[in-house]
Amino acid sequence: MARILIVDDDVEFGIALSKTLKGEGHETATALNTAEGLECLRKEKYDIVFADLSMPGDNGLVLLEKSKKEFPGLPVVMITAFGDWDTYAKALEKSVSKFVNKPVKKEEIIQILKDVLG
């Protein structure tokens, strides 16, 4: 069982992803933006973060960069509906664990967890 933080301003997507992960036996928490996500990370220990790239205010790349500085080794999976190669390259430079396009399938999420957490 993993403790997973989902950071996404799309409430419906966050709920759906949380249900999928809970159905696989994982514990989840959700945040609606980068500031809330970092606050959660500072309060609790998580095994992995799923973060939306496009959010109001600080985007997912900012969350990725700040979490890597404060929580080295914490895997961050970037999820987006608007992926492009430039953004993908920036995420790789910041040591993103995986980069996934929406819509995300249940099997894809399960495989990501296996790949990233072992």
URJOJO-V41308 format. One record per residue. RES is the residue in one small letter. PSI is psi in radians with two decimals (none if undefined). NEAR is the number of other C-alpha atoms within 10 Angstrom. D_LAST is the distance of its C-alpha to the last C-alpha in Angstrom with 1 decimal. Layout:
BEGIN
res: (RES;RES)
psi: (PSI;PSI)
near: (NEAR;NEAR)
d_last: (D_LAST;D_LAST)
END
This chain:
BEGIN
res: (m;a;r;i;l;i;v;d;d;d;v;e;f;g;i;a;l;s;k;t;l;k;g;e;g;h;e;t;a;t;a;l;n;t;a;e;g;l;e;c;l;r;k;e;k;y;d;i;v;f;a;d;l;s;m;p;g;d;n;g;l;v;l;l;e;k;s;k;k;e;f;p;g;l;p;v;v;m;i;t;a;f;g;d;w;d;t;y;a;k;a;l;e;k;s;v;s;k;f;v;n;k;p;v;k;k;e;e;i;i;q;i;l;k;d;v;l;g)
psi: (2.33;2.65;2.10;2.30;2.25;2.12;1.88;2.34;-0.17;1.71;-0.78;-0.73;-0.77;-0.73;-0.78;-0.77;-0.71;-0.78;-0.74;-0.83;-0.70;-0.63;-0.39;0.09;0.20;2.79;2.35;2.74;2.69;2.64;2.63;-0.16;3.08;-0.77;-0.81;-0.69;-0.80;-0.65;-0.77;-0.77;-0.58;-0.40;-0.58;2.81;2.29;2.67;-0.43;2.67;2.33;2.07;2.38;2.48;-0.82;1.82;2.66;2.60;-2.40;2.23;-3.08;-0.51;-0.61;-0.77;-0.78;-0.87;-0.81;-0.68;-0.61;-0.60;-0.79;-0.51;1.20;2.41;-0.17;2.08;2.36;2.19;2.13;2.27;2.36;2.65;-0.14;0.95;2.49;2.85;-0.62;-0.80;-0.72;-0.77;-0.74;-0.71;-0.70;-0.69;-0.54;0.25;0.74;2.51;-0.73;2.75;2.09;2.42;2.48;2.62;2.53;2.31;2.64;-0.79;-0.61;-0.74;-0.79;-0.73;-0.68;-0.78;-0.74;-0.78;-0.76;-0.72;-0.25;none)
near: (10;16;17;21;25;24;29;27;19;14;13;10;16;23;16;11;20;20;15;18;21;16;10;13;12;14;17;21;17;22;20;18;23;27;16;13;22;17;11;17;17;13;8;10;13;19;17;21;25;25;30;29;29;20;18;12;10;13;17;27;22;16;23;26;17;15;21;17;11;12;14;9;13;19;22;26;25;25;22;19;13;10;16;10;8;9;14;17;12;12;23;13;10;15;16;20;20;18;20;19;15;12;10;14;11;13;9;11;17;13;12;17;18;10;11;14;11;7)
d_last: (11.5;10.9;14.0;14.5;17.5;19.2;21.9;24.3;28.1;28.1;28.3;28.1;24.9;23.4;24.6;23.4;19.8;19.9;21.3;18.6;15.8;18.0;18.7;15.0;15.5;14.3;16.8;18.1;20.8;22.7;24.9;27.4;27.5;26.3;28.5;27.3;23.7;24.3;26.4;23.6;21.2;24.1;24.7;21.3;17.9;15.1;11.4;11.8;15.0;16.2;19.6;22.5;24.1;27.7;28.9;32.3;32.8;30.0;27.6;23.8;24.1;25.9;23.3;20.7;23.0;24.0;20.6;19.5;22.8;22.6;18.9;17.6;13.9;13.5;11.7;14.4;14.5;18.1;19.8;23.4;26.2;28.0;25.8;27.6;27.0;28.5;26.2;23.1;24.3;24.9;21.5;20.0;22.6;21.2;17.6;16.3;12.6;13.7;17.2;18.1;21.6;23.1;23.6;19.9;19.3;17.4;15.5;14.6;13.2;11.1;9.8;9.4;7.2;4.9;5.6;5.8;3.8;0.0)
END
